[in-house]
C-alpha cells in the first residue's frame, strides 16, 4: 500500500472537488493520503474527510510519501518540486491550470492513474539549477536551487540595469536590459520563452541565457552546456540593489558587486509519466492555449 501526498488548493471548489475525486480513485491503493493540515477544518466542514486522510504541515507532508499527486498548473508543480527534489519523491501532475507543460494528465484522464499503481510508468528526471550569491567581499550566501529559472532583474521598477555575464571567470558579455533569465530546458517554456528564448528539449543538457528587453540591436539569447559555471554580476551603479528570483517563488537581494553563481544542481525533479507522448507533441497541443 502506498503513501501519497495529495496537493491541491482546497479553498477553490473546482480544485477541491477534483482532489476528492482523485482521493476516491486512489483510496484502494493507499494506506495513507497526506493532506495539508491548513485544509483540515474545511474538509471536515464539507464532510469530505476520508479514513485515509492524514493531515500534515508543509515541512512534513513529503517526508514519508512514496509519491506526490499535484492538482494544479505549473506554479503548483514548481512549488512541489522545491520540496520534493531534496527527498527524491516523484510527482504526478494533473493539470488544472491554463497550460500545464510539466503536468502529465488532464482531469478527464484520471483512469490512467491506475497505471501508476500498477508500476506501468517511467520517471522523467528534470535537471535543476544550483544557485548561490557571492558577495563583493567573496563571501557565499543564500545557496538554493530552481527547476525552471533564475532571474536577475530590478524587481517591481521597470528600469534598465547593467549586468555582466561570465562563464567560469571568463567574461561573455555585458548586458543593458531589464534583466537576465538563466533557464533549464524545463524552464525554456516559461519566462525564458516569454522573453524570446528558445524552446529546448528537456533531454538536452544545457542552460539558456535570455536577456529581458535588451537595449541593443544585436543581443541574442545564448545557450551554454550544463557544465558551465555561469556568473551574473551586478555592475549597475544607478540601483542600490537588484533581485535574484528563483522559479518566481524565492527572491534574494543582489547588491552592487555581488554575483549570482549558477551551475547544474545534483538534485533533479522526478516527474511521473504514464503516456507515450513526445515533448513536441505536448508543445503542439499547448501552443494555442
Residue pairs with C-beta under 8 A, 6 or more apart in sequence:
1 29
1 30
1 31
2 26
2 29
2 30
2 31
2 66
2 67
2 117
3 30
3 31
3 32
3 33
3 34
3 64
3 65
3 66
4 26
4 30
4 32
4 33
4 34
4 65
4 66
4 67
4 68
4 69
5 33
5 34
5 61
5 62
5 65
5 67
5 68
5 69
5 89
6 19
6 22
6 23
6 33
6 34
6 35
6 68
6 69
6 71
7 36
7 61
7 68
7 69
7 70
7 71
7 72
7 76
7 80
8 15
8 16
8 18
8 19
8 70
8 71
8 72
8 76
8 96
9 15
9 16
9 72
9 76
10 16
10 19
10 35
10 36
10 39
10 42
10 43
11 39
11 42
14 96
15 71
15 72
15 96
16 42
16 46
16 48
18 71
18 94
18 96
18 107
19 71
20 48
21 110
22 69
22 71
22 94
22 110
22 113
23 33
23 50
23 52
23 53
25 110
25 113
26 33
26 69
26 113
26 117
27 33
27 50
27 52
29 117
30 52
31 52
32 52
32 54
33 50
33 52
33 53
33 54
34 54
34 55
34 56
34 61
34 62
34 64
34 65
35 43
35 53
35 54
35 55
35 56
35 61
36 55
36 56
36 57
36 58
36 61
37 55
37 56
37 57
39 55
40 55
43 49
43 53
58 83
61 83
62 68
62 83
62 84
62 87
62 89
63 87
65 89
66 89
67 89
67 90
67 91
67 92
67 116
67 272
68 80
68 84
68 89
68 90
68 91
68 92
69 91
69 92
69 94
69 113
70 76
70 77
70 80
70 91
70 92
70 93
70 94
70 103
71 94
71 96
72 93
72 94
72 95
72 96
72 97
73 95
73 96
73 97
73 98
73 99
73 100
73 103
74 97
74 99
74 100
74 101
74 102
74 103
74 190
75 97
75 248
76 93
76 97
77 91
77 93
77 102
77 103
78 102
78 147
78 148
78 247
78 248
78 249
79 249
80 91
81 91
81 128
81 147
81 247
81 269
82 145
82 147
82 247
82 249
82 250
84 90
84 91
84 269
84 270
85 128
85 145
85 147
85 267
85 268
85 269
85 270
86 267
88 270
89 270
90 123
90 270
90 271
90 272
91 269
91 270
91 271
91 272
92 104
92 105
92 113
92 116
92 271
92 272
92 274
93 100
93 102
93 103
93 104
93 105
93 271
94 103
94 104
94 105
94 106
94 107
94 110
95 103
95 105
95 106
95 107
96 107
97 103
98 289
99 286
99 289
100 106
100 286
101 189
101 190
101 282
101 283
101 286
102 186
102 271
104 271
104 272
104 273
104 274
104 275
105 112
105 113
105 274
105 275
109 275
112 274
112 275
113 274
115 121
115 274
116 272
116 274
120 274
121 272
121 273
121 274
122 272
122 273
123 270
123 271
123 272
123 273
124 202
124 270
124 271
124 272
124 273
125 268
125 269
125 270
125 271
126 147
126 184
126 185
126 186
126 202
126 268
126 269
126 270
126 271
127 184
127 185
127 186
127 202
127 205
127 226
127 264
127 265
127 268
128 145
128 146
128 147
128 184
128 264
128 265
128 267
128 268
128 269
129 145
129 146
129 147
129 149
129 150
129 182
129 184
129 207
129 246
129 262
129 263
129 264
129 265
130 143
130 145
130 262
130 263
130 264
130 265
130 266
130 267
131 142
131 143
131 144
131 145
131 146
131 150
131 244
131 246
131 260
131 261
131 262
132 140
132 141
132 142
132 143
132 144
132 260
132 261
133 140
133 141
133 142
133 244
133 252
133 254
133 258
133 259
133 260
133 261
134 140
134 231
134 258
134 259
134 261
135 141
135 255
135 257
135 258
136 255
136 256
136 257
136 258
142 244
142 252
144 246
144 250
144 252
145 246
145 265
145 267
146 184
146 187
146 246
146 247
147 184
147 186
147 187
147 247
147 269
148 183
148 184
148 186
148 187
148 190
148 191
148 247
148 248
149 181
149 182
149 183
149 184
149 187
149 190
149 191
149 192
149 246
149 247
150 181
150 182
150 244
150 245
150 246
150 260
150 262
151 179
151 180
151 181
151 182
151 191
151 212
151 244
151 245
151 246
151 248
152 163
152 179
152 180
152 232
152 234
152 242
152 243
152 244
152 254
152 260
153 161
153 178
153 179
153 180
153 212
153 242
153 243
153 245
154 161
154 178
154 179
154 239
154 242
154 243
155 242
155 243
155 251
158 178
159 178
159 238
159 239
160 176
160 177
160 178
160 215
161 176
161 177
161 178
161 179
161 234
161 236
161 238
161 239
161 242
162 174
162 175
162 176
162 235
162 236
162 237
162 238
163 174
163 175
163 177
163 179
163 180
163 232
163 233
163 234
163 235
163 236
163 242
164 171
164 173
164 174
164 175
164 232
164 233
164 235
165 171
165 172
165 173
165 174
165 175
165 180
165 209
165 222
165 230
165 231
165 232
165 233
166 172
166 230
166 231
166 233
167 224
167 228
167 229
167 230
167 231
168 228
168 229
168 231
169 229
169 231
172 222
173 219
173 222
174 235
175 211
175 214
175 216
175 219
176 214
176 215
176 216
177 211
177 212
177 213
177 214
177 215
177 216
177 219
178 212
178 213
179 211
179 212
179 242
180 209
180 210
180 211
180 212
180 232
181 187
181 191
181 192
181 195
181 197
181 208
181 209
181 210
181 211
181 212
182 207
182 208
182 209
182 230
182 232
182 262
183 190
183 191
183 192
183 197
183 207
183 208
183 209
183 210
184 207
184 208
185 200
185 201
185 202
185 203
185 204
185 206
185 208
186 202
186 269
187 208
187 247
188 197
188 198
188 199
188 200
188 208
189 199
189 283
191 248
192 198
192 208
192 210
192 221
193 199
195 210
195 211
195 212
195 213
196 210
196 221
197 208
197 210
197 221
198 208
198 221
198 223
199 283
200 206
200 208
200 223
201 279
201 280
202 279
203 279
205 225
205 226
205 227
206 223
206 224
206 225
206 226
207 223
207 224
207 225
207 226
207 228
207 230
207 262
207 264
208 221
208 222
208 223
209 221
209 222
209 223
209 224
209 230
210 221
210 222
211 219
211 221
224 230
226 264
227 264
228 263
229 261
229 262
229 263
230 261
230 262
230 263
231 259
231 260
231 261
231 262
232 259
232 260
232 262
233 257
233 258
233 259
233 260
234 242
234 254
234 255
234 256
234 257
234 258
234 259
235 256
235 257
236 242
236 256
237 256
239 256
240 255
240 256
241 253
241 254
241 255
241 256
242 253
242 254
242 255
243 251
243 252
243 253
243 254
244 251
244 252
244 253
244 254
244 260
245 251
245 252
254 260
